[in-house]
């Protein structure tokens, strides 16, 4: 296997002509704004990043190019529960995965519906629900905390979960709008280090969710995507030396756009990394260490050691999507606001995904 290219084909021209730089200044948004103009094209005023969700994802038109999802990982030292609620214009779906890190056992199920049949809100912090014959899921926002319920009737074993995700007062999140062109663009809202309290029952085995070690991570995505796309994404979340630490790193899909998804969240405060990161890993052996670093600012210099590899894939000819997500531990150094913090055994993941959608 070979590494994916460093940037999407849609960005090839500006990179070839030398209009792309690894370091840049990203505009910080401070007021609410629409993602799209009246014609459904990118609103230039929405491009950049913010500490809170400020962009209204008013997508319209662009048949088959709209991609919308609400993805959550609830991760602890010994397990991860994932739910993806998505509508990619071809199909709508809810996918559930649970992985036990000790046994390396994964339970997965997916329910499919026609496109347009799932209510996916245009604002980040809104309630979402899904109901089918095999999955009942609710992620309810009461204006602050999130109340999550999940019931899955899987062929292998059932899953039942009920828990609360707490958003501390003043907690900051990573919100970005990435501009490939006026007709292709993406809004992402990434949240991490959110404490969880409750329980998950998987086939009669109960997993407790303790808020001091179990955290929620959200990826809210709304955009108009090119047919061919791919990405790296990595997250670390937990407590290090008495500080609540969240790491969000990415690559490939943002390279050459002047906006990225790289940031640190320390004790609820966001520190933006305004440069493209260098990722090094071996796609022929996913269990070898991954390396991620910020060569200019030195804000990130981390090694990821995988423990569990989870692969997913779908191939319907014109529609193909799949990739690898490795769960494990991060080690190394992060730097922010004049501080240096050693990272030791921070739970999280690193992934590579490739799409023709």
Secondary structure, 3 states (H helix, E strand, C coil): CCCCCCCCHHHHHHHHCCCCCCECCCCECCCCEECECCCCCECHHHCEEECCCCEECCCCCCCCCEEEEEEEEEEECCEEEEEEEEECCCCEEEEEEEEECCCCCEEEEEEEECCCCCCCCCCCCCCEEEECCCEEEEEEECCCCEEEEEEECCCCCCEEEEEEECCCCCCCCEEEEEECCCCCEEEEEEEEEEEEEEEEEECCEEEEECCCCCEEEEEEEEEECCCEEEEEEEEEEEEECCEEEEEEEEECCCCCCCCCCCEEEECCEEEECCECCEEECCCCCCCCCEEEECCCCCCEEEEEEEEEEEEEEEECCCCEEEEEEEEEEEEEEEEECCEEEEEEEEEEEEEEEEEEC
